[in-house]
Amino acid sequence: MLWFETIDNLNAAQNLVRGRRYGIIQVEAGSFRSLSFRPWPKLISRVEIETLGRWKHARGGDHCRLYYNFPITAPGFLTLAYVESTCQTTWKTLRRSVEVLDWIAEVRRANAAVCELSNERISNRVMQRVGWQPHCEHLAGRHFIKRYYGEYPQHDWLPPVEDPASSFRRKIESLDLGNTFAPGELANRPCR
C-alpha cells in the first residue's frame, strides 16, 4: 500500500476505497477528476480556514475538493472533514462531489456521514437539499448528519457497488464441493 495514491477511474476503485480510511475527492467543472488517498486524516483549524481557506476560495475556476475520514474510533461513520472550493464553483460541481462521497459511503457500508459547518453562508436549507440534517444541536457549532443505514442514494453516472460478500459466495459456489465426496460419505463420518 502506497502512502499517497491517486486514481481517476472509479470502476476499478472499490477494493482500494475499502482499504483506505482517508481521502480527497476532486471534481472540476461538474466532472469527477480524481480520488486521492492519504496515510493520515485531514486535520483542520480555525486559523487554516481563515487564512488558507479564504485564499484558496478567492482563486478562479470551477473546482471542489472534499476531504473525508473514516475514523478508527467510529468505524461505521464517515466524517466530511473539509470542503475546499473556489469562488466560481457551481452547484453541479458541488453536487457531483457529494455524490462521490455517497458512493464511497456505500462502498465502505457507512451508517452515516457527519460534518461541522463553519461557513455561515451555507444555510440549513442547502444542507437539507443534499440530504443532511441538523445534529447535536446542544453542542457549539453547526453539526450535520446524513444517515444511510443500508439505503444509499443511487446516481446513474457512478459504477454499481459490488458487495464483497456476494463475490465471496460466488467463488465458494464455483468450487462445486458436491463432486468432491461420494454420496453419503460425509454423513457416515464420526465427529471428532
MOSULTA-V397901 format. One line per field, one symbol per residue. ss: DSSP state (a for helix, b for strand, c for the rest). phi: phi as a letter, one per 30 degrees, with the letter a starting at -180 (. if undefined). A space follows every 10 residues. Layout:
# MOSULTA-V397901
ss: ???
phi: ???
This chain:
# MOSULTA-V397901
ss: ccccbbbcca aacaaaaaac cbbbbbbbcc bbbbbbbbcc cccccaaaaa aaaaaaaacc ccbbbbbbbc ccccccbbbb bbbbbccccc aaaaaaaaaa aaaaaaaacc cbbbbbbccc cccaaaaaac ccbbbccccc cbbbbbbccc cccccccccc cccaaaaaaa aaaaccaaac cccccccccc cc
phi: .ddcbbbbbd dccdddddcc cbabccbbhi bdcabccbdb ddcbbddddd cdeddddddd jcbbbccbbc dddbdcbccd dabcbcdcdc dddddddddd ddddddddhd dacbabccdd dddddddddc jcbebhdddd jccbbbdchi ccdcbedcdd dcdddddddd dddddhdddd cdeidddddd dc
